[in-house]
Structures are given as C-alpha cells and as structure tokens.
Amino acid sequence: MTDTAVNPRPDAWRADAVRYRILWRLVPSVTHKLAGSMQPVSMLAGIFARQLQRPNLDIPAMTKQVVDMQQACKAAVTVRTDVMSWFQPSETKLTSIADEAAQCTWLLSAEFAIRGCSVDNLIADAPGLVPQSCIRTMFMATLFAILDNAEGPLGVELRTLPHGNNGATIVASWFPLAPSDLSPFASSENTIGWDDLQAVAAQSGVALQRTDAQIDFCFTLVA
C-alpha cells in the first residue's frame, strides 16, 4: 500500500525530472555565453602583446588598452556570475517578470537561432514581484516545450496581459517561419513535452492554459 502522505505524487516526480532536464539543456547555452564573454579579453590581450613587440612603445595607447581589458574582464565576470546562477536559483529571492523574461530569452537566443527559430521578448516592466525559481523554471520549461514540439521553424513572442493587483498573466504565442536549412535538434531523452510543462506548472502552483499556438500562465504577485 502506498502512503501518499510520504511518497511524492507522480506529477511531482515528473516536474523534478523536467527541472533536471532544463539544467542539462542549459549547459551548451551557458558554455556559449561564457566563451563569448571571454572573446573581447582575448582580442585585447592579443593587441596588447603586439604593441609590446614594437620598438617604440605607445604608452598612452597601451594604457587605454589596459583599461579596456580591465573593463572586459569585469564584464566577463558579470556574465559568468549571471549564467552560473541558473544552476542554483534562489528559492526565496523575489524578482520581476520583465527581468527574468530578459534573462531567459538572452540565454536561449542561440538555441533558437541554430534551429531556425526566433524568440522575441515583448514583456514590459510591470509592478509586483514573483519567486525567482518559480518563474525562471516556468519560462524555461515553456520555451523548451514550444521548441521541442515544433514541426518546423517558428517565431515565439512573450508578452503580458493586463492583470489585477495580485496576479500577472504571461502569454507565449508562436507562429510558423519560412523553412530553414538548419536541422532541428533531436533528443529522445531530454526533450520537454506538454505533459511535462503541465507537471511543472502544477508543482509551482501556476495556472496554465494551452491552445494550438499559445500558452497562458498566471502568477500570483508577492508584492
């Protein structure tokens, strides 16, 4: 006999599995962003090395290059901090919907592009805060589910609907794009389906509705 008070429900197991898959799927995007943030540092270091080989050193120019390299290093550290935080989101931190939408679309822009798809964030800043871990997981699960269930290239738009004082509705809609020569990503182990997305929403206490070309999910605002 199963003790439902002790053992998690099957949907909870599914939701936890989806969270793992999201982290696994984020590794290539994180690697791409980290490598991209280091390119300016490498380029400036190469220029500086060539300057040192000249018989007559241009001290003012080299000083500027050192300052530029310092700024590039600081920017790279900021990117690293931002992207690595995805592997340990805060369960207590509150954030704005607009900030998380911007982060999610930025992180997945390359994933969409290599599959001939696009994602357009049309979410403007809105009053109120939501739990970071919850909205981050919902955004990622939704975008991956749309991408994994697409039959061809598509464009995705994110926007918000007018809401009351204690709730916010986020809309993810999509439409077909012209055929692309890029091959769709194929994986039999880490794709995210519609049932997976529903399990995440249920675990997070988020109301979700889906049609053939649109997903609506509603968050309760904390403040």
Secondary structure, DSSP 4 states (H G I P E B T S, - for coil): ---TTTSPPHHHHHHHHHHHHHHHHHHHHHHHHHHHHHHHHHHHHHHHHHHHTSSS--HHHHHHHHHHHHHHHHHHHHHHHHHHGGGS--SS-EE-HHHHHHHHHHHHHHHHHTTT-EEEE-PPP-SS-EEHHHHHHHHHHHHHHHHHT-SS-EEEEEEEE---TTEEEEEEEEEE----SSPPP--SSS---HHHHHHHHHHHT-EEEE-SSEEEEEEE---
